[in-house]
Amino acid sequence: MATGLKKLHAVFFRAPGGSEPVRDWLRSLDAADRTTSGRDIAAVEFGWPVGMPVCRPLGDGLWEIRSRLAGGRIARILFCAAEGRLVLLHAFIKKTRRTPPGDVATARGRMKEISR
């Protein structure tokens, strides 16, 4: 995929201390799962706006990228679109049907940090 065709460029949220939680999470995955997650992120970068099954709105500008990983695991990467960028805020392996409120709260808190 050529960079010039991207509608949104993905960037990692950077905490005040310099850590990048989503980048760290991606690095913790095995190669196959990283590839799957990367393809799903690219689908959003190149195809924005994207709907189901890749992307779902969580409200108030927060979205999730939905990835199906090996072994039937389900991953979510929460993001917002800001200043022409796809800001990757938080990521996790889903263990229940509902998106955990704590994970959504973490992403919303990070979203507020970038709007300052």
C-alpha positions in Angstrom: 0.0 0.0 0.0 1.4 3.4 -1.0 1.6 6.0 1.8 0.2 8.7 -0.5 -3.1 6.9 -0.6 -3.7 7.0 3.2 -6.7 9.0 4.3 -5.5 9.0 7.9 -2.0 8.4 9.1 -1.8 6.2 12.3 0.2 7.6 15.2 0.6 6.1 18.6 -0.6 8.0 21.7 2.4 9.0 23.7 2.0 9.3 27.5 3.7 12.3 29.3 6.5 9.9 30.4 7.2 9.0 26.7 5.7 5.5 26.7 3.5 4.4 23.8 1.1 1.9 25.3 -0.4 0.6 22.0 3.1 0.2 20.4 4.2 -1.8 23.5 1.1 -3.9 23.3 1.6 -4.7 19.6 5.2 -5.7 20.3 4.0 -8.1 23.0 2.0 -10.1 20.4 3.5 -12.8 18.3 4.3 -12.1 14.7 1.1 -13.5 13.2 -1.1 -11.5 15.6 1.0 -8.3 14.9 0.5 -8.8 11.2 -3.3 -9.3 11.7 -3.6 -6.2 13.8 -1.4 -4.2 11.4 -3.5 -5.1 8.5 -6.6 -4.0 10.3 -5.0 -0.7 11.3 -4.0 -0.2 7.6 -7.6 -1.0 6.5 -8.7 2.0 8.6 -5.8 4.2 7.4 -6.5 3.6 3.7 -10.3 3.2 3.9 -11.5 5.7 6.4 -14.4 5.9 7.2 -14.6 2.2 7.7 -17.6 0.4 9.2 -18.3 -3.1 10.5 -16.7 -5.6 10.7 -13.4 -3.8 10.9 -14.4 -0.7 12.8 -17.2 0.3 15.2 -18.0 3.6 16.9 -18.1 3.7 20.7 -19.5 7.3 20.8 -18.1 10.8 21.3 -15.4 10.4 18.7 -14.0 7.1 20.1 -13.8 4.1 17.8 -12.5 0.5 17.9 -10.6 -1.5 15.4 -11.8 -5.1 15.7 -9.2 -7.9 15.1 -9.7 -11.7 15.1 -6.4 -13.2 16.3 -5.2 -16.8 16.2 -6.8 -19.2 18.6 -10.2 -17.5 18.5 -8.9 -14.5 20.5 -10.4 -11.1 19.9 -8.3 -7.9 20.0 -9.5 -4.3 20.2 -7.5 -1.2 19.4 -9.3 2.0 20.5 -8.6 5.2 18.6 -9.8 8.6 17.7 -9.4 10.7 14.6 -7.7 14.0 15.3 -6.1 16.6 13.0 -6.1 14.2 10.1 -4.5 11.4 12.1 -5.6 8.1 13.5 -4.5 8.2 17.1 -4.1 4.7 18.6 -5.0 5.2 22.2 -5.4 1.8 23.9 -5.4 -1.9 23.0 -6.4 -5.1 24.7 -7.5 -8.7 24.2 -11.2 -9.0 24.8 -12.3 -11.6 27.3 -16.1 -10.8 27.5 -18.8 -9.9 25.0 -18.9 -6.3 26.2 -16.1 -3.9 25.9 -14.8 -3.4 29.5 -15.7 0.0 30.8 -12.2 0.4 32.3 -10.6 0.1 28.9 -13.0 2.6 27.4 -12.3 5.0 30.3 -8.6 4.6 29.7 -9.0 5.5 26.0 -11.3 8.4 26.8 -8.8 9.8 29.3 -6.0 9.6 26.7 -8.3 11.2 24.2 -8.7 14.2 26.5 -4.9 14.4 27.0 -4.4 14.8 23.2 -7.1 17.5 22.9 -5.2 19.8 25.4 
